[in-house]
Amino acid sequence: MAKITFDGIEVEVEDGTTILNAARKIGGNVVPPAMCYYTPLKGSGGKCRVCLVKVTAGSAKDPRPMPKLVASCITPVQDGMVVENTLSEQAMEARKGIVEMLLINHPLDCPVCDQAGECDLQNLSYEHGTSGTRYEEDRRTFDKIDIGPLIQLHMTRCILCYRCVYTADQLTEKRVHGVLGRGDASEIGTYIENSLENEFIGNVIDVCPVGALTDKTFRFKNRVWFTKPMDAHRECETPGCCGKVVLWSRGEEVLRVTARKNEYGEVEEFICNTCRFDKKEMSDWIIDGPRHIARASVIAANHYELPVINPHLVPDLPAHVVDTQIQDQN
């Protein structure tokens, strides 16, 4: 075990744990953001650089500070390490610059993008971005590529996080897409325009932090904050599929199906294409209950979870109603 101090808070973690996962043990606003790192995917991390932190003391044995900011998602902890994230002006300024770089070529598609309302880049730019841009050159453009009937690719929105590549590598039997080209010409593609049709390939939609890969069956159908997310499950016969999903519906119509994600936007368990694209009826699923949405999310604006009730403020409310609502909230 190693003890580290992160933003003045001491936490003990297992040896080999990364600084980012150590910060996640603490939780809250001190946790650095991550656009490329994804816990379920081996080899992810170290590409977007938005999780940069300042190490003011390397370890108890060698308390010298690290000369440069380090990527917290791939840097292991050392016993006695002291790390600053929100307390470091240098780290905050660097993150602001990284966000500015990510937005250089990213189009202003938020009004029409299906990812709007649950986009990691939107959240990142809101917290660390600027209201204007200093970039005066033409934004990069790409030829449109058809990658199949289920997934829509918008390469102009891609930030090259490699998550979809790792997903196809580790979940599917044969990967047919990857990063082509180098430098500013790098792009996600299939080279010979293959269709992405593997049974688990739909998971690239869930892992994409921006709107570069979206669900064609949900395309332009609704805004995510107008839908009601419900946890549901079914006995899926596809090997490797957990069958646990989130149904996004409006009325009795299921508009899309996604895998369940944790508080850091990472998929808890992957699902197959059958669950994602073919089971769009309420009767196909066993409903577990409403999906909890953080109040900070725009999706919570029209959410239907029961409000917190204080019996002391509403003394005439029947006790069984209060007990039922508190139980539902838990």
LOLOVEX-512901 format. One line per 4 residues: number of its first residue (from 1); for each residue z, y, x of N, C-alpha, C, O. Coordinates in steps of 0.1 Angstrom, whole numbers. Layout:
BEGIN
NUM	Z,Y,X,Z,Y,X,Z,Y,X,Z,Y,X | ...
END
This chain:
BEGIN
1	0,-12,8,0,0,0,0,12,9,5,13,20 | -6,23,3,-7,36,11,-2,47,2,-6,48,-10 | 6,56,7,10,68,0,2,80,4,1,83,16 | -4,86,-6,-12,99,-2,-7,110,-11,-1,107,-22
5	-9,122,-7,-5,134,-15,-18,140,-19,-26,145,-11 | -21,141,-32,-33,147,-38,-30,159,-46,-23,158,-57 | -34,170,-42,-31,183,-48,-16,185,-51,-12,189,-61 | -8,181,-41,6,182,-41,13,171,-49,26,172,-50
9	6,161,-54,12,150,-62,11,138,-53,0,134,-49 | 22,131,-52,22,119,-43,19,107,-52,25,105,-63 | 11,98,-47,7,86,-54,6,75,-44,2,77,-33 | 9,63,-49,9,51,-40,-2,42,-46,-2,38,-58
13	-11,38,-37,-23,29,-41,-25,18,-31,-19,18,-20 | -33,9,-34,-36,-3,-25,-45,2,-14,-53,11,-15 | -43,-4,-2,-51,-1,9,-66,-4,5,-69,-14,-2 | -75,5,10,-89,3,7,-93,11,-5,-105,12,-7
17	-84,16,-13,-87,24,-24,-94,37,-20,-90,43,-10 | -104,42,-27,-110,54,-24,-102,66,-28,-93,65,-37 | -104,78,-23,-96,90,-26,-99,93,-41,-89,97,-48 | -111,91,-46,-114,94,-60,-106,85,-69,-100,90,-79
21	-105,72,-67,-98,63,-75,-83,65,-74,-75,63,-83 | -78,70,-63,-64,74,-61,-61,86,-70,-51,86,-76 | -70,95,-71,-69,107,-79,-69,103,-94,-62,109,-102 | -77,93,-97,-77,88,-111,-64,81,-115,-61,81,-127
25	-57,76,-106,-44,71,-109,-34,82,-114,-26,80,-122 | -36,94,-109,-29,106,-113,-34,111,-126,-26,113,-136 | -47,112,-127,-54,116,-140,-53,131,-142,-47,138,-133 | -58,136,-153,-58,150,-156,-69,158,-149,-79,153,-144
29	-66,171,-147,-77,180,-142,-78,179,-127,-87,185,-121 | -69,172,-120,-70,171,-105,-81,162,-101,-85,162,-89 | -86,153,-110,-96,143,-106,-109,150,-103,-114,157,-112 | -115,147,-92,-128,153,-89,-139,147,-98,-138,135,-102
33	-149,155,-101,-160,149,-110,-169,140,-101,-168,140,-89 | -177,132,-108,-185,122,-101,-198,121,-109,-198,117,-121 | -210,123,-103,-222,121,-110,-230,109,-106,-238,104,-113 | -227,103,-94,-234,92,-89,-225,79,-88,-230,68,-90
37	-212,81,-86,-203,70,-84,-201,64,-98,-199,71,-108 | -201,50,-98,-199,43,-111,-191,30,-107,-197,21,-101 | -179,29,-112,-170,18,-108,-176,4,-109,-175,-4,-100 | -183,1,-121,-188,-13,-122,-200,-16,-113,-203,-28,-112
41	-206,-6,-107,-218,-8,-99,-215,-8,-84,-210,2,-79 | -217,-19,-78,-215,-20,-63,-225,-12,-56,-237,-12,-59 | -220,-4,-46,-228,4,-37,-231,18,-42,-237,26,-35 | -226,21,-54,-228,35,-60,-219,44,-53,-209,41,-47
45	-223,57,-53,-215,68,-47,-221,73,-34,-229,67,-28 | -216,85,-31,-221,92,-18,-234,99,-19,-239,102,-9 | -239,101,-31,-253,107,-32,-253,121,-38,-260,130,-33 | -245,123,-48,-245,136,-55,-236,147,-48,-239,159,-49
49	-225,143,-41,-216,152,-34,-208,161,-42,-202,170,-37 | -208,159,-55,-199,168,-63,-185,165,-62,-176,173,-67 | -181,153,-57,-167,149,-56,-161,153,-42,-151,148,-38 | -167,162,-35,-162,167,-22,-148,172,-23,-144,180,-32
53	-139,168,-14,-125,172,-13,-122,176,2,-129,172,11 | -111,183,3,-106,187,17,-95,178,21,-85,177,14 | -96,171,32,-85,163,37,-77,171,48,-82,173,59 | -66,176,44,-58,185,53,-50,177,63,-45,183,73
57	-47,164,61,-40,155,70,-46,141,69,-46,136,58 | -52,136,80,-59,123,79,-50,112,76,-53,103,68 | -38,111,82,-28,100,80,-15,104,86,-14,114,93 | -5,95,84,8,98,90,7,96,105,14,103,113
61	-1,87,110,-3,85,124,-11,95,131,-8,99,143 | -21,100,124,-29,111,129,-31,122,119,-40,122,111 | -21,132,119,-21,142,109,-31,153,110,-31,163,102 | -40,152,119,-51,162,121,-60,162,108,-63,152,102
65	-64,174,104,-73,175,93,-87,171,96,-91,172,108 | -94,166,86,-108,162,88,-116,175,89,-114,184,81 | -125,176,99,-132,189,101,-141,193,90,-144,205,88 | -146,184,82,-155,188,71,-150,182,58,-142,173,57
69	-155,187,47,-152,181,34,-158,167,33,-169,164,39 | -151,158,26,-156,144,25,-158,141,11,-152,146,1 | -167,131,9,-170,126,-5,-159,117,-9,-157,106,-3 | -151,120,-19,-139,113,-22,-143,99,-28,-134,90,-28
73	-155,97,-33,-159,84,-39,-161,73,-29,-161,61,-33 | -163,76,-17,-166,66,-7,-157,67,5,-158,59,15 | -147,75,5,-137,77,16,-124,70,13,-118,73,3 | -121,59,20,-108,52,17,-96,60,21,-97,69,30
77	-85,57,15,-73,65,17,-66,59,30,-68,48,34 | -57,67,36,-49,63,47,-34,67,44,-32,77,37 | -25,59,48,-11,61,45,-7,75,51,-9,77,63 | -2,84,43,2,97,47,-8,108,46,-6,119,50
81	-20,104,41,-31,113,39,-27,124,29,-21,122,19 | -32,136,32,-30,148,23,-43,153,19,-51,157,28 | -46,154,6,-59,158,1,-58,170,-8,-48,170,-16 | -67,179,-8,-68,190,-17,-81,190,-24,-92,189,-18
85	-80,192,-37,-92,193,-46,-92,207,-52,-99,216,-48 | -85,208,-63,-84,221,-70,-77,231,-62,-78,243,-65 | -68,227,-53,-61,236,-45,-69,242,-33,-64,251,-26 | -81,236,-31,-89,241,-19,-100,250,-24,-109,246,-31
89	-100,262,-19,-111,272,-23,-124,267,-16,-135,269,-22 | -123,261,-5,-135,256,2,-142,245,-6,-154,245,-8 | -134,236,-12,-139,225,-20,-145,230,-33,-156,226,-37 | -139,240,-39,-144,246,-51,-157,253,-49,-166,253,-57
93	-157,260,-38,-170,268,-35,-181,258,-32,-192,261,-36 | -178,247,-25,-189,237,-21,-194,231,-34,-206,229,-36 | -184,228,-43,-189,221,-56,-197,231,-64,-207,227,-71 | -194,244,-64,-202,254,-71,-216,254,-65,-226,255,-72
97	-217,252,-52,-231,252,-45,-238,239,-49,-250,240,-51 | -231,228,-50,-238,215,-53,-243,216,-67,-254,212,-70 | -236,222,-76,-240,223,-90,-252,232,-91,-262,230,-98 | -252,243,-83,-264,252,-83,-276,245,-77,-287,247,-82
101	-274,236,-68,-285,228,-62,-291,218,-73,-303,217,-74 | -282,211,-80,-286,202,-90,-294,209,-101,-303,203,-107 | -291,221,-104,-297,228,-115,-310,236,-111,-317,242,-119 | -313,235,-98,-325,242,-93,-338,237,-100,-346,245,-105
105	-339,224,-101,-351,218,-108,-349,213,-122,-358,208,-128 | -336,213,-126,-333,207,-139,-338,217,-150,-334,229,-150 | -346,212,-159,-351,221,-170,-341,225,-180,-331,218,-182 | -343,236,-187,-334,240,-197,-337,233,-210,-342,239,-220
109	-336,220,-210,-339,212,-222,-328,209,-232,-330,202,-241 | -316,215,-229,-304,212,-237,-307,213,-252,-302,204,-260 | -314,223,-257,-316,224,-272,-324,212,-278,-323,209,-290 | -332,205,-270,-340,194,-275,-336,180,-269,-342,170,-273
113	-327,180,-259,-324,168,-252,-314,160,-260,-304,165,-266 | -317,147,-261,-308,138,-269,-294,136,-262,-285,131,-268 | -293,139,-249,-281,138,-242,-271,149,-244,-260,149,-240 | -276,160,-250,-268,172,-252,-255,168,-260,-256,161,-270
117	-244,174,-255,-231,171,-262,-223,160,-255,-211,159,-257 | -230,152,-247,-223,141,-239,-229,140,-225,-229,129,-219 | -234,151,-220,-241,152,-207,-231,156,-196,-224,166,-197 | -230,148,-186,-221,151,-175,-225,164,-167,-216,171,-163
121	-238,166,-166,-243,178,-160,-240,191,-168,-237,201,-162 | -240,190,-181,-236,201,-189,-221,204,-187,-218,216,-185 | -213,194,-187,-199,197,-184,-196,202,-170,-188,211,-169 | -203,197,-161,-202,201,-147,-206,216,-145,-199,224,-138
125	-217,219,-151,-222,233,-150,-213,243,-157,-212,255,-154 | -207,238,-168,-198,247,-176,-186,250,-168,-181,261,-168 | -181,240,-160,-169,242,-153,-171,248,-139,-162,256,-134 | -182,246,-133,-184,250,-119,-197,258,-117,-200,262,-106
129	-205,260,-127,-218,266,-126,-217,281,-127,-207,287,-129 | -228,288,-125,-230,302,-126,-239,306,-138,-246,297,-142 | -238,318,-142,-246,322,-154,-261,324,-150,-269,325,-159 | -263,327,-138,-277,329,-133,-282,320,-122,-274,312,-118
133	-294,322,-118,-299,314,-107,-306,323,-97,-312,333,-100 | -305,319,-84,-311,326,-73,-325,320,-69,-332,325,-61 | -328,309,-76,-340,302,-72,-353,309,-78,-353,312,-90 | -363,312,-70,-375,319,-74,-387,311,-73,-398,315,-78
137	-386,299,-67,-398,290,-66,-401,283,-79,-393,283,-89 | -413,277,-80,-417,269,-92,-408,256,-92,-406,250,-82 | -404,253,-104,-397,240,-106,-406,228,-104,-418,229,-107 | -401,217,-99,-409,205,-97,-414,199,-110,-407,200,-120
141	-425,194,-110,-431,187,-122,-436,173,-118,-439,170,-107 | -436,164,-128,-441,151,-126,-450,146,-137,-449,151,-149 | -459,137,-134,-467,131,-144,-458,122,-153,-449,115,-148 | -461,122,-166,-453,114,-175,-457,100,-173,-468,96,-172
145	-446,91,-173,-448,77,-171,-442,69,-183,-431,72,-187 | -450,60,-189,-445,52,-200,-439,40,-194,-445,32,-187 | -426,38,-196,-419,26,-190,-415,16,-201,-405,8,-199 | -421,17,-213,-419,7,-223,-415,13,-237,-414,25,-238
149	-414,4,-247,-411,9,-260,-397,13,-264,-395,18,-274 | -388,10,-255,-374,13,-258,-367,24,-251,-358,30,-256 | -372,27,-239,-366,38,-230,-376,49,-227,-387,46,-223 | -371,61,-228,-379,73,-225,-375,79,-212,-363,81,-210
153	-384,81,-203,-381,87,-190,-386,101,-189,-397,104,-192 | -376,110,-186,-379,124,-183,-376,127,-169,-364,130,-166 | -385,126,-160,-382,127,-146,-378,141,-142,-371,142,-132 | -382,151,-149,-378,165,-145,-363,167,-147,-357,176,-140
157	-356,158,-155,-342,160,-157,-334,151,-147,-322,153,-146 | -340,142,-140,-333,133,-131,-327,140,-119,-333,149,-113 | -315,135,-115,-308,141,-103,-307,130,-92,-300,132,-82 | -315,119,-94,-315,109,-83,-302,103,-80,-298,103,-68
161	-294,100,-90,-281,94,-87,-281,79,-84,-271,74,-79 | -293,73,-87,-295,58,-84,-287,49,-93,-288,37,-91 | -280,54,-103,-272,45,-111,-281,35,-118,-278,23,-119 | -293,39,-124,-302,30,-131,-307,20,-122,-310,9,-127
165	-310,23,-109,-315,13,-100,-305,3,-97,-308,-9,-97 | -292,7,-95,-282,-3,-92,-279,-12,-105,-277,-24,-104 | -280,-6,-117,-278,-13,-129,-289,-24,-130,-286,-36,-133 | -301,-21,-128,-312,-31,-129,-311,-41,-118,-314,-53,-120
169	-306,-37,-106,-304,-47,-95,-293,-57,-99,-295,-69,-96 | -282,-52,-104,-271,-61,-106,-269,-67,-119,-261,-77,-121 | -276,-63,-130,-275,-68,-143,-287,-76,-147,-286,-85,-156 | -299,-73,-142,-311,-80,-146,-316,-90,-135,-312,-89,-124
173	-325,-99,-140,-330,-109,-131,-340,-103,-121,-342,-108,-110 | -348,-93,-126,-358,-88,-118,-360,-73,-120,-363,-69,-132 | -358,-65,-110,-359,-50,-111,-373,-46,-109,-380,-51,-99 | -379,-38,-118,-393,-34,-117,-394,-19,-115,-405,-13,-114
177	-382,-12,-114,-383,3,-112,-374,6,-100,-365,-1,-96 | -376,18,-95,-368,23,-83,-372,37,-80,-379,44,-88 | -368,42,-68,-371,55,-64,-383,55,-55,-383,48,-45 | -393,62,-59,-406,63,-52,-407,77,-45,-401,87,-50
181	-413,77,-34,-415,90,-27,-403,94,-18,-393,87,-18 | -404,105,-12,-393,110,-3,-391,125,-6,-400,132,-10 | -379,130,-3,-376,144,-3,-378,149,-17,-373,143,-27 | -384,161,-18,-386,168,-31,-395,160,-40,-396,162,-52
185	-403,151,-35,-413,143,-43,-407,130,-48,-414,122,-54 | -394,127,-45,-388,115,-49,-387,114,-64,-384,125,-71 | -390,103,-70,-389,101,-85,-386,87,-88,-389,78,-81 | -381,85,-100,-379,72,-106,-392,67,-112,-398,75,-120
189	-396,55,-108,-409,50,-114,-410,35,-112,-401,29,-107 | -421,30,-118,-423,15,-117,-435,12,-108,-439,0,-107 | -441,22,-102,-452,20,-92,-465,16,-98,-475,23,-98 | -464,4,-105,-477,0,-112,-475,0,-127,-481,-7,-134
193	-466,9,-131,-464,12,-145,-460,0,-153,-465,-3,-164 | -450,-8,-148,-445,-19,-155,-436,-14,-166,-431,-3,-166 | -434,-22,-176,-425,-19,-187,-411,-25,-185,-410,-36,-180 | -401,-17,-187,-387,-21,-185,-383,-29,-198,-379,-23,-208
197	-383,-42,-197,-381,-50,-208,-370,-61,-207,-369,-70,-215 | -363,-61,-196,-353,-71,-194,-342,-70,-204,-340,-60,-210 | -335,-82,-207,-325,-82,-218,-314,-73,-217,-308,-69,-227 | -311,-68,-204,-299,-59,-202,-304,-45,-197,-296,-37,-193
201	-317,-43,-197,-322,-30,-191,-318,-18,-199,-318,-7,-194 | -314,-20,-212,-310,-8,-220,-297,-1,-215,-294,10,-218 | -290,-8,-206,-278,-2,-200,-281,9,-191,-272,17,-188 | -293,11,-186,-297,22,-178,-295,35,-186,-293,46,-180
205	-296,34,-199,-294,46,-208,-280,51,-207,-277,63,-206 | -271,41,-208,-257,45,-208,-252,50,-195,-243,59,-194 | -257,45,-183,-252,49,-170,-258,62,-166,-253,69,-157 | -269,67,-172,-276,79,-167,-267,91,-171,-263,92,-183
209	-263,99,-161,-254,110,-164,-261,122,-170,-254,132,-175 | -274,123,-171,-282,134,-176,-291,128,-187,-289,116,-191 | -301,135,-191,-310,131,-202,-323,125,-196,-333,126,-203 | -323,120,-184,-335,115,-178,-339,101,-184,-351,99,-185
213	-330,93,-189,-333,81,-195,-326,81,-209,-314,80,-210 | -334,81,-220,-328,82,-233,-334,70,-242,-344,64,-239 | -327,68,-253,-330,58,-262,-342,62,-272,-341,72,-279 | -353,55,-271,-365,59,-279,-362,57,-294,-368,64,-302
217	-354,48,-297,-351,45,-311,-342,56,-317,-341,56,-330 | -336,64,-309,-327,75,-314,-333,88,-311,-328,99,-316 | -345,89,-305,-351,101,-301,-354,111,-312,-361,108,-322 | -348,123,-311,-349,134,-320,-344,131,-334,-348,138,-344
221	-336,120,-336,-332,117,-350,-320,125,-354,-319,128,-366 | -311,128,-345,-299,136,-349,-292,141,-336,-295,137,-325 | -283,151,-338,-274,155,-328,-262,147,-328,-257,143,-338 | -257,144,-316,-246,134,-314,-233,139,-321,-225,131,-326
225	-231,153,-322,-219,158,-328,-220,157,-343,-210,160,-350 | -231,154,-349,-232,152,-364,-230,138,-368,-229,135,-379 | -228,129,-358,-227,115,-361,-212,111,-360,-204,118,-355 | -209,99,-366,-195,94,-366,-195,82,-357,-201,71,-360
229	-188,82,-346,-187,70,-337,-176,61,-342,-165,65,-344 | -180,48,-343,-170,38,-347,-171,26,-337,-181,22,-333 | -159,21,-333,-158,9,-325,-161,-3,-334,-156,-4,-345 | -170,-12,-329,-173,-24,-336,-176,-35,-326,-178,-33,-314
233	-177,-47,-332,-180,-59,-323,-187,-69,-332,-187,-69,-344 | -193,-78,-325,-200,-90,-331,-200,-102,-321,-198,-100,-309 | -202,-114,-326,-202,-125,-318,-217,-126,-312,-225,-132,-319 | -219,-121,-301,-232,-121,-295,-235,-134,-287,-226,-138,-280
237	-246,-139,-289,-250,-152,-283,-256,-150,-269,-259,-160,-262 | -259,-138,-265,-266,-136,-252,-255,-137,-241,-245,-130,-241 | -258,-146,-232,-248,-148,-221,-246,-135,-213,-256,-128,-209 | -234,-131,-211,-231,-119,-203,-228,-107,-212,-224,-97,-206
241	-231,-108,-225,-229,-96,-233,-216,-97,-240,-212,-108,-245 | -208,-86,-240,-194,-86,-246,-195,-85,-261,-185,-89,-267 | -205,-79,-266,-206,-77,-281,-197,-66,-286,-196,-64,-298 | -191,-58,-277,-182,-47,-281,-190,-34,-279,-194,-31,-268
245	-191,-26,-290,-200,-14,-289,-194,-2,-296,-183,-3,-302 | -201,9,-296,-198,20,-304,-210,23,-313,-221,24,-308 | -208,23,-326,-219,26,-336,-218,41,-339,-208,46,-343 | -230,48,-338,-231,62,-341,-239,63,-353,-251,61,-354
249	-232,67,-364,-238,66,-377,-237,80,-384,-229,88,-381 | -246,81,-395,-245,92,-404,-246,87,-418,-257,82,-422 | -235,87,-425,-235,80,-438,-234,65,-435,-226,61,-427 | -243,58,-441,-243,43,-439,-254,39,-429,-256,27,-427
253	-261,49,-424,-272,46,-415,-267,46,-400,-262,56,-396 | -269,35,-393,-266,34,-379,-278,40,-371,-289,34,-371 | -275,51,-364,-286,58,-357,-288,52,-343,-299,52,-338 | -277,48,-337,-278,42,-323,-266,34,-320,-256,35,-327
257	-267,25,-311,-256,17,-306,-255,19,-291,-265,18,-284 | -243,21,-286,-240,22,-272,-229,13,-268,-221,9,-276 | -228,11,-255,-216,4,-249,-204,14,-250,-205,26,-251 | -192,8,-249,-180,16,-249,-177,21,-235,-179,14,-225
261	-173,34,-235,-170,40,-222,-156,44,-221,-149,47,-231 | -151,45,-208,-137,50,-206,-137,65,-205,-147,72,-207 | -125,70,-201,-123,85,-201,-132,91,-190,-134,104,-191 | -137,84,-180,-145,89,-170,-160,87,-173,-168,89,-164
265	-163,83,-185,-177,81,-189,-184,69,-183,-196,68,-183 | -176,59,-179,-181,47,-173,-180,36,-183,-170,34,-190 | -191,28,-184,-191,16,-193,-180,6,-190,-179,2,-179 | -173,3,-200,-162,-7,-198,-168,-21,-197,-164,-29,-188
269	-178,-25,-206,-185,-38,-205,-199,-35,-210,-201,-28,-220 | -209,-42,-203,-223,-40,-206,-227,-48,-218,-221,-58,-221 | -237,-43,-225,-242,-50,-237,-257,-53,-235,-264,-47,-227 | -262,-62,-244,-276,-67,-243,-285,-58,-251,-280,-50,-259
273	-298,-60,-250,-307,-52,-258,-307,-55,-273,-310,-47,-281 | -304,-68,-276,-303,-72,-290,-292,-64,-297,-295,-59,-308 | -280,-63,-291,-270,-55,-297,-274,-40,-298,-271,-34,-308 | -280,-35,-288,-283,-21,-287,-294,-17,-296,-293,-7,-303
277	-305,-24,-296,-317,-20,-303,-320,-27,-316,-327,-21,-325 | -316,-39,-318,-320,-47,-330,-309,-47,-341,-313,-49,-352 | -297,-45,-338,-286,-46,-348,-282,-32,-353,-273,-26,-348 | -290,-27,-362,-288,-13,-367,-284,-13,-381,-286,-3,-388
281	-277,-23,-386,-272,-24,-399,-256,-25,-399,-251,-32,-390 | -249,-19,-407,-235,-20,-408,-230,-34,-410,-220,-39,-405 | -238,-42,-417,-235,-55,-420,-236,-65,-408,-231,-76,-408 | -242,-60,-398,-243,-68,-385,-231,-68,-377,-229,-75,-368
285	-221,-59,-381,-210,-56,-372,-196,-58,-380,-196,-56,-392 | -186,-61,-372,-172,-60,-377,-166,-47,-371,-165,-45,-359 | -163,-38,-380,-158,-25,-377,-143,-26,-372,-135,-31,-379 | -141,-20,-360,-127,-20,-355,-119,-7,-358,-107,-8,-359
289	-127,3,-361,-120,16,-364,-127,28,-357,-137,26,-350 | -123,40,-360,-129,52,-354,-127,53,-339,-117,49,-334 | -137,57,-332,-137,59,-318,-129,72,-315,-132,82,-321 | -119,71,-306,-112,83,-302,-120,92,-293,-126,88,-283
293	-122,105,-297,-129,114,-290,-120,125,-285,-112,131,-293 | -121,129,-272,-112,139,-266,-115,152,-273,-127,155,-276 | -105,160,-275,-107,173,-282,-116,183,-274,-121,192,-279 | -117,180,-261,-125,189,-252,-140,186,-255,-148,195,-251
297	-143,175,-261,-157,172,-263,-163,179,-276,-155,181,-286 | -175,183,-275,-181,190,-286,-183,180,-298,-184,184,-310 | -183,167,-295,-184,157,-305,-172,157,-315,-173,154,-326 | -161,162,-310,-148,163,-318,-149,174,-328,-140,174,-337
301	-159,183,-327,-160,194,-337,-160,189,-351,-154,195,-360 | -168,179,-354,-170,174,-367,-164,160,-368,-169,152,-377 | -155,156,-360,-149,143,-360,-140,141,-372,-135,151,-378 | -137,129,-375,-130,126,-387,-117,119,-385,-111,113,-395
305	-112,118,-373,-99,112,-370,-88,120,-378,-89,132,-380 | -78,113,-383,-68,120,-391,-60,130,-382,-57,127,-371 | -57,141,-388,-49,151,-380,-35,147,-377,-29,138,-385 | -29,152,-367,-15,149,-364,-6,155,-375,-7,167,-378
309	3,148,-381,11,153,-391,26,153,-387,31,143,-382 | 32,164,-388,46,166,-385,54,165,-398,53,174,-406 | 62,154,-401,69,153,-414,78,165,-417,81,168,-428 | 83,171,-406,92,182,-408,85,194,-414,91,203,-421
313	72,196,-411,64,207,-416,59,204,-430,55,213,-437 | 58,191,-433,53,187,-446,63,178,-453,61,166,-454 | 74,183,-457,85,175,-462,82,167,-474,88,157,-477 | 73,172,-483,70,166,-495,60,155,-494,57,148,-504
317	54,152,-482,44,142,-481,51,128,-481,61,126,-475 | 45,119,-489,52,106,-490,53,99,-477,44,100,-468 | 64,92,-475,66,86,-462,56,76,-458,52,75,-446 | 51,68,-468,41,58,-464,28,64,-459,21,58,-451
321	24,76,-464,12,83,-459,14,87,-445,5,85,-437 | 26,93,-442,28,97,-428,28,85,-419,22,86,-408 | 35,74,-423,35,62,-414,21,56,-412,18,52,-401 | 13,56,-422,-1,51,-421,-9,60,-411,-17,54,-403
325	-8,73,-413,-16,82,-404,-12,81,-389,-20,81,-380 | 1,80,-387,6,79,-374,2,66,-368,-2,65,-356 | 2,55,-376,-2,42,-371,-17,42,-367,-21,36,-357 | -25,49,-375,-39,50,-373,-42,58,-360,-51,54,-352
329	-34,68,-357,-36,76,-345,-32,68,-333,-38,70,-322 | -23,59,-334,-19,51,-323,-28,39,-320,-26,31,-311
END
